[in-house]
Amino acid sequence: MTDLQLVSGFQNPVNDSQQWYRVILNAMARPGNICLASDPVVFPCTPEFCNTVTASIMLTLLDNDTATWLQQPEPSLVQWLKFHCGCPVTEQPAEAAFAFIADGTRLPDLNEFAIGTSEYPDKSTTLIIQVASVTQGEILTLSGPGIASTATIHVSGLHASFHDAQSVNTTLFPQGFDTILAAPDGVVCIPRTTTIRRQEPCM
C-alpha cells in the first residue's frame, strides 16, 4: 500500500463521519429510501474492491470494538481498515459485528453470520453488501416497519439468494442480521424486519 492510500481516509473526519452516520441512520430508519451524503466525500484513492460510498460507510461504523469479516481480505484492504478504523479482522463469520461483501453477485452463505440471541439480539452481524446500483436493475418491493405501505427499489448486482435468506431472516425477529446495500448511486438499508418481494418479469 502506498503512503497516499494510507492517508486516504476522511479528509475532515469529524464532519464527514457525522454526515455519513446521519445517512446510515436515516436509511436504516426508512428501509427502501435511497440515501446519499449531501456533500459527498472525495477520496484521492480508495482501497481495493471498495467504492467511495462503501469506504465512507466503513470509516463511519468500524472501530476497534467491531470485528469485521471480509469476503476478499486483500492485504491492502486489511491494512487500510486497520490503519483508519483499528478494527480487528476475523475469518469467522459468526464472530463478526460487520461483514464487508465486496461483490453482491457472489454472496457467501449468509446463514453463517451471527443473528444474536433472544437476550442480546444486537449481538448480530450487519452486512455491508456492495452492489452496482440501487437506482437501476431488478425491481424489489419492500414492506415492514418504517415503511408506510410498500417501497420499491431497483437493485443491480445482488444475487437472488439474498432474497431467500432475507425471507428466513424476517422470521427470526428479534434475532437476525441487518443489511446495508452500498452502491455509487446511494445507500439502501434492509433491516431484519423488512420483507422483500421480487417483481416477476412481464411475459
DOROTI-558341 format. One line per 2 residues: for each residue x, y negated, z negated of C-alpha. Coordinates in nm, 4 decimals. Layout:
BEGIN
X:Y:Z ~ ...
END
This chain:
BEGIN
0.0000:0.0000:0.0000 ~ 0.1342:-0.3447:0.0882
0.1574:-0.6355:-0.1533 ~ -0.1240:-0.8047:0.0420
-0.3528:-0.5075:-0.0165 ~ -0.2715:-0.5014:-0.3871
-0.3746:-0.8646:-0.4318 ~ -0.6804:-0.8383:-0.2067
-0.9443:-0.8351:-0.4758 ~ -1.1885:-1.1131:-0.5567
-1.0297:-1.4489:-0.4876 ~ -1.2450:-1.6003:-0.7638
-1.3012:-1.3047:-0.9999 ~ -1.5438:-1.4715:-1.2417
-1.7740:-1.6333:-0.9860 ~ -1.7545:-1.3511:-0.7335
-1.8264:-1.0756:-0.9853 ~ -2.1166:-1.2725:-1.1358
-2.2626:-1.3317:-0.7904 ~ -2.2366:-0.9647:-0.6957
-2.3715:-0.8473:-1.0304 ~ -2.6856:-1.0517:-0.9617
-2.7097:-0.8997:-0.6140 ~ -2.6896:-0.5442:-0.7506
-2.9258:-0.6177:-1.0405 ~ -3.1844:-0.7657:-0.8038
-3.1526:-0.4727:-0.5640 ~ -3.1943:-0.2179:-0.8441
-3.4968:-0.4004:-0.9885 ~ -3.6607:-0.4242:-0.6446
-3.5978:-0.0979:-0.4604 ~ -3.6198:-0.1415:-0.0856
-3.5182:-0.5069:-0.0894 ~ -3.2156:-0.5804:0.1247
-2.9834:-0.7929:-0.0848 ~ -2.6602:-0.9681:0.0025
-2.4492:-1.2340:-0.1622 ~ -2.5359:-1.5868:-0.0518
-2.1652:-1.6692:-0.0447 ~ -2.0023:-1.3518:0.0915
-1.6564:-1.2675:-0.0336 ~ -1.3816:-1.2805:0.2260
-1.1008:-1.0307:0.1714 ~ -0.7667:-1.0627:0.3510
-0.7989:-0.6862:0.3814 ~ -0.9882:-0.4047:0.2123
-0.8734:-0.0581:0.1090 ~ -0.9036:0.2319:0.3498
-1.2568:0.3693:0.4040 ~ -1.4095:0.0638:0.2352
-1.6084:-0.2256:0.3867 ~ -1.6256:-0.5650:0.2170
-1.9694:-0.5023:0.0647 ~ -1.8607:-0.1723:-0.0884
-1.5385:-0.3291:-0.2135 ~ -1.7380:-0.6092:-0.3780
-1.9697:-0.3598:-0.5494 ~ -1.6813:-0.1559:-0.6873
-1.4908:-0.4625:-0.8066 ~ -1.8069:-0.5695:-0.9910
-1.9126:-0.2408:-1.1509 ~ -1.5993:-0.0356:-1.2113
-1.3716:-0.0780:-1.5109 ~ -1.1511:0.1262:-1.7415
-1.4566:0.2901:-1.9016 ~ -1.6108:0.4168:-1.5770
-1.4687:0.7423:-1.4480 ~ -1.5053:0.7393:-1.0708
-1.5264:1.0233:-0.8192 ~ -1.4083:0.9604:-0.4641
-1.5199:1.1507:-0.1573 ~ -1.1937:1.0531:0.0113
-0.9333:0.9986:-0.2621 ~ -0.6698:0.8499:-0.0364
-0.3666:0.7219:-0.2315 ~ -0.4160:0.3652:-0.1071
-0.7771:0.3586:-0.2291 ~ -0.6902:0.5170:-0.5641
-0.4094:0.2665:-0.6151 ~ -0.6352:-0.0262:-0.5208
-0.9043:0.0833:-0.7677 ~ -0.6563:0.1349:-1.0493
-0.4896:-0.1996:-0.9804 ~ -0.8092:-0.4075:-0.9623
-1.0576:-0.2111:-1.1745 ~ -0.8451:0.0028:-1.4026
-1.0935:0.2860:-1.3592 ~ -0.9874:0.6471:-1.4088
-1.0388:0.8640:-1.1012 ~ -1.1848:1.2082:-1.1658
-1.2018:1.5152:-0.9444 ~ -1.5057:1.6441:-1.1360
-1.8398:1.5056:-1.0082 ~ -2.0153:1.5824:-1.3373
-1.7701:1.3575:-1.5240 ~ -1.8229:1.0552:-1.3006
-2.0044:0.7398:-1.4055 ~ -1.9783:0.6278:-1.0427
-1.9193:0.8153:-0.7193 ~ -1.7996:0.6466:-0.4023
-1.9157:0.8347:-0.0944 ~ -1.7393:0.6654:0.1943
-1.9266:0.8497:0.4690 ~ -2.3010:0.8780:0.4196
-2.3273:1.1218:0.7092 ~ -2.1176:1.3779:0.5186
-2.2730:1.3959:0.1755 ~ -2.1296:1.6231:-0.0928
-2.3599:1.8435:-0.2991 ~ -2.5474:1.5791:-0.4982
-2.6565:1.8423:-0.7499 ~ -2.3016:1.8423:-0.8859
-2.3248:1.4882:-1.0234 ~ -2.4309:1.4011:-1.3768
-2.8007:1.3371:-1.4402 ~ -2.7677:1.2513:-1.8095
-2.9656:1.4168:-2.0863 ~ -3.3119:1.3557:-2.2282
-3.1464:1.1783:-2.5231 ~ -2.8936:0.9876:-2.3100
-3.0327:0.9525:-1.9568 ~ -2.7876:0.6694:-1.8944
-2.5002:0.9192:-1.9023 ~ -2.5590:0.9859:-1.5349
-2.3763:0.9147:-1.2115 ~ -2.4530:0.6144:-0.9946
-2.3862:0.6980:-0.6313 ~ -2.2366:0.4273:-0.4110
-2.3016:0.5552:-0.0596 ~ -2.1509:0.3659:0.2303
-2.3776:0.3631:0.5361 ~ -2.3608:0.1969:0.8760
-2.6671:-0.0259:0.8338 ~ -2.9668:-0.0949:0.6105
-3.1464:-0.3002:0.8761 ~ -3.1329:-0.0605:1.1717
-3.1875:0.3116:1.2110 ~ -3.4205:0.5713:1.0632
-3.7382:0.4324:0.9080 ~ -3.7848:0.5198:0.5408
-4.0842:0.4295:0.3264 ~ -4.0155:0.3826:-0.0443
-4.2620:0.3827:-0.3325 ~ -4.2389:0.3804:-0.7089
-4.1664:0.1419:-0.9977 ~ -4.0536:-0.2026:-0.8855
-4.2386:-0.1717:-0.5532 ~ -4.5813:-0.3348:-0.5268
-4.7173:-0.0797:-0.2804 ~ -4.4545:0.0507:-0.0421
-4.1321:-0.0837:0.1026 ~ -3.9914:0.0023:0.4425
-3.6226:0.0098:0.5226 ~ -3.4205:0.1105:0.8288
-3.1070:0.3081:0.7488 ~ -2.8322:0.4272:0.9788
-2.5570:0.6615:0.8650 ~ -2.7328:0.8542:0.5863
-2.7542:1.2325:0.6088 ~ -3.1026:1.3831:0.5920
-3.0024:1.5955:0.2917 ~ -3.0212:1.2816:0.0778
-3.3987:1.2727:0.1139 ~ -3.4326:1.6286:-0.0145
-3.2010:1.5576:-0.3063 ~ -3.3943:1.2423:-0.3956
-3.7229:1.4355:-0.3879 ~ -3.5860:1.6625:-0.6595
-3.4232:1.3703:-0.8384 ~ -3.7541:1.1905:-0.8966
-3.8939:1.4937:-1.0809 ~ -3.6130:1.4825:-1.3375
-3.7032:1.1452:-1.4908 ~ -3.5831:1.0113:-1.7320
-3.2783:1.2015:-1.6133 ~ -3.1387:1.1695:-1.2636
-2.8879:0.9767:-1.0559 ~ -2.9312:0.6270:-0.9128
-2.8134:0.5288:-0.5663 ~ -2.6701:0.2156:-0.4098
-2.6648:0.2113:-0.0294 ~ -2.3894:-0.0245:0.0836
-2.3630:-0.1477:0.4413 ~ -2.2026:-0.4506:0.6061
-2.5521:-0.5979:0.6524 ~ -2.6766:-0.5537:0.2958
-2.7329:-0.3533:-0.0193 ~ -3.0371:-0.1386:-0.0968
-3.0815:0.0423:-0.4271 ~ -3.2777:0.3634:-0.4689
-3.3251:0.4386:-0.8396 ~ -3.4098:0.7838:-0.9702
-3.7773:0.6830:-0.9868 ~ -3.8121:0.5974:-0.6178
-3.9895:0.8310:-0.3777 ~ -3.8760:0.8414:-0.0148
-4.0905:0.9325:0.2829 ~ -3.9366:0.9675:0.6262
-4.1364:0.8385:0.9210 ~ -4.1778:1.1121:1.1755
-4.0733:1.0105:1.5278 ~ -4.3564:0.9485:1.7734
-4.4148:1.2280:2.0220
END
